[in-house]
Amino acid sequence: MVSTSVGQNRIKAKLPTNTEVAHRTGSSFTNDAGLTGAINDIGIVKLPNGKYLIISIFVHNTTEKFKDGEEIIADITKATWDNYTTK
């Protein structure tokens, strides 16, 4: 899961380059009404101190554009990263 090439705009998107991330994405279709059932990512992120952060983000039943749903995941991950790495 560390070498996965999908979901680069989700958990990994706003983390420092070369951060070790093992993750698995999930997505569903967008229906005719513009509702997307799932834009998801779950992962294990290695912090600079050698500890690990486990994060799971599910954007569920959203009318956000797919790109914006991925940005939500990236923003939540970055805020969590900052919380654990900023003194």
VOPADO-470590 format. One record per residue (C-alpha): residue number from 1; residue in one letter; chain; x, y, z. Coordinates in pm, 1 decimal, decimal comma, m for minus. Layout:
<atoms>
[atom NUM A A [X Y Z]]
...
</atoms>
This chain:
<atoms>
[atom 1 M A [0,0 0,0 0,0]]
[atom 2 V A [302,2 230,1 30,5]]
[atom 3 S A [364,7 212,3 m343,2]]
[atom 4 T A [6,4 265,5 m457,0]]
[atom 5 S A [m19,4 511,5 m743,3]]
[atom 6 V A [m386,6 604,0 m699,7]]
[atom 7 G A [m525,1 875,2 m475,5]]
[atom 8 Q A [m231,3 1114,5 m501,9]]
[atom 9 N A [m471,4 1407,8 m448,6]]
[atom 10 R A [m603,2 1274,5 m118,8]]
[atom 11 I A [m404,1 1183,3 197,2]]
[atom 12 K A [m63,9 1231,5 30,6]]
[atom 13 A A [m143,4 1555,3 m153,3]]
[atom 14 K A [m33,0 1815,5 102,3]]
[atom 15 L A [217,0 1617,4 305,2]]
[atom 16 P A [589,9 1681,1 269,7]]
[atom 17 T A [754,3 1504,1 m24,6]]
[atom 18 N A [885,2 1157,2 60,8]]
[atom 19 T A [650,4 1112,9 358,3]]
[atom 20 E A [584,9 740,1 391,0]]
[atom 21 V A [213,5 673,8 346,6]]
[atom 22 A A [41,9 336,7 315,2]]
[atom 23 H A [m313,1 403,3 201,7]]
[atom 24 R A [m613,7 267,8 19,4]]
[atom 25 T A [m868,5 479,8 m161,6]]
[atom 26 G A [m1232,0 417,3 m235,3]]
[atom 27 S A [m1472,7 596,6 m465,6]]
[atom 28 S A [m1818,1 559,2 m607,5]]
[atom 29 F A [m2002,1 700,9 m902,4]]
[atom 30 T A [m2188,7 1029,8 m920,1]]
[atom 31 N A [m2557,9 986,7 m994,2]]
[atom 32 D A [m2774,7 1193,0 m1227,5]]
[atom 33 A A [m2865,6 1428,3 m941,0]]
[atom 34 G A [m2495,1 1508,4 m886,0]]
[atom 35 L A [m2462,4 1308,6 m562,4]]
[atom 36 T A [m2139,6 1112,1 m510,7]]
[atom 37 G A [m2173,7 828,7 m262,5]]
[atom 38 A A [m1808,9 806,2 m160,0]]
[atom 39 I A [m1471,0 973,8 m193,9]]
[atom 40 N A [m1257,5 799,2 67,1]]
[atom 41 D A [m901,9 734,9 178,5]]
[atom 42 I A [m764,6 545,5 476,0]]
[atom 43 G A [m399,0 529,4 560,2]]
[atom 44 I A [m102,4 499,5 790,0]]
[atom 45 V A [132,8 798,5 780,1]]
[atom 46 K A [484,4 783,4 923,1]]
[atom 47 L A [560,0 1096,1 1126,4]]
[atom 48 P A [908,1 1254,0 1141,7]]
[atom 49 N A [955,5 1123,2 1498,5]]
[atom 50 G A [910,0 763,5 1376,2]]
[atom 51 K A [560,9 722,6 1518,5]]
[atom 52 Y A [256,6 658,0 1300,6]]
[atom 53 L A [m67,6 840,7 1240,1]]
[atom 54 I A [m365,7 632,1 1134,5]]
[atom 55 I A [m625,3 834,8 947,3]]
[atom 56 S A [m951,8 750,2 778,2]]
[atom 57 I A [m1158,2 1008,6 592,4]]
[atom 58 F A [m1490,0 937,6 424,1]]
[atom 59 V A [m1659,4 1207,8 217,9]]
[atom 60 H A [m2004,6 1052,6 192,5]]
[atom 61 N A [m2314,6 1145,1 m8,9]]
[atom 62 T A [m2169,8 1473,0 m126,1]]
[atom 63 T A [m2263,1 1713,1 m400,3]]
[atom 64 E A [m1908,7 1855,1 m400,9]]
[atom 65 K A [m1715,7 1817,9 m723,4]]
[atom 66 F A [m1489,9 1512,7 m710,3]]
[atom 67 K A [m1177,6 1732,7 m709,4]]
[atom 68 D A [m1316,4 1929,4 m413,2]]
[atom 69 G A [m1389,9 1608,3 m222,5]]
[atom 70 E A [m1028,7 1502,9 m265,5]]
[atom 71 E A [m916,9 1848,2 m148,0]]
[atom 72 I A [m1124,3 1806,2 168,5]]
[atom 73 I A [m934,7 1483,7 241,9]]
[atom 74 A A [m599,7 1651,8 173,5]]
[atom 75 D A [m686,3 1949,6 396,4]]
[atom 76 I A [m796,3 1730,8 689,1]]
[atom 77 T A [m480,1 1522,8 658,6]]
[atom 78 K A [m256,7 1832,6 646,4]]
[atom 79 A A [m425,4 1982,1 953,9]]
[atom 80 T A [m376,9 1653,0 1140,2]]
[atom 81 W A [m12,5 1632,3 1027,6]]
[atom 82 D A [47,7 1989,4 1146,1]]
[atom 83 N A [m108,4 1908,3 1483,3]]
[atom 84 Y A [133,2 1620,6 1542,4]]
[atom 85 T A [447,0 1775,3 1391,0]]
[atom 86 T A [431,8 2141,9 1496,5]]
[atom 87 K A [550,2 2234,0 1842,8]]
</atoms>
